Amino acid sequence: MEQFIRNIKENINKEIQLIDSEECNIFQKSISIISLLESTFDELKEFVSNYTFKSPLDEIIFFKETKPQLFSILIYHRKIYNLEMRMPTGSCIDRKNYLEGILGRIKYFFDNNADFYQYYRSGSTHLDKYYFLRGKPDIQLILDCFYFERDSKFSTSFDFKVAKMIANERLTVYINNKLLHISNLESNIQDSFNLPKTRLTWTAKKAELVEQIYAWDSAGSFNNGNTNIKELAEYIETVFNINLGDFYHTFLEIRERKGSRTLFLDKLIKLLEERMDGLDNK
């Protein structure tokens, strides 16, 4: 068993390093690693299902440490793939809200499993025979629904939970690094355009700002027209500290207006002319 596990670990580490060095695309990298780990687990499952542990302690060690550490890598990369696939393509604010939402769900998971997490991280062992030996668990244990769908030859009542905890710890580090990158990006944008540290916040209607953004884009007002509406909208969101949401859908609603479709631009023209006329009367 020891040599078999050692070979598996060495192979996984070697293959993941190779994938990391050869593949830059996060999606393809995750798919390759997930495929590697799934085939490895099929191999491990077949081995363990036909293996007789030398003692209950050996079985506990495998299901408390060995399997969760390996399985957590698979869970982690699956979570990374799903996270990146669902990452909003909008503003920095959208991405930060999305990532912070995931952190909130991770916190909820750890809060719900606080007692077991403390047991595991403290190195306690007095309940190991209930948590990490195969067979029918103590009926008083709080079990995940996953437990009742498990392979009884390859699972215990809590080894999956341990793997998920380890994966969520790694995922938290990954997300915090992503949030730091976004914060640095926002800071660089602010520095590049000499934006003040205290930004002005747009407090009028979002649709009114969208109306102007599309007008500016139509006139090619930025970078001699060498920009697109998405880049312009993201920049305006940063400058005016606002999340415009689905601004394209908002534009479609503006386009379908009855009567004047440029309500805010018409209002601005009227207010500006009144202001200029007022100067003439002074």
Buried (B, 14 or more C-beta within 10 A) or exposed (E): BEEEBEEBBEEBEEBBEEBEEEBEEBEEBBBBBBEBBEEBBEEBBEBBEEBEBEEEEBBBBBBBEBBBBBBBBBBBBBBBBEBBEEBEEBBBBBBBEBBEEBBEEBEEBBEEBEEBBEBBEEEEEEBBBBBBBBEEBEEEEEBBEEBEEBEEEBBBBBBBBBBBBBBBBBBBEBBEEBBEEBEEEBEEBBEEEEBEEEEEEBEEEBBBBBBBBBEBBEEEBBEEEEBEBBEBBBBBBBBBEBBBBEBEEBBEEBEEEEEEEBBBBEEBEEEEEEEEEEEEEE
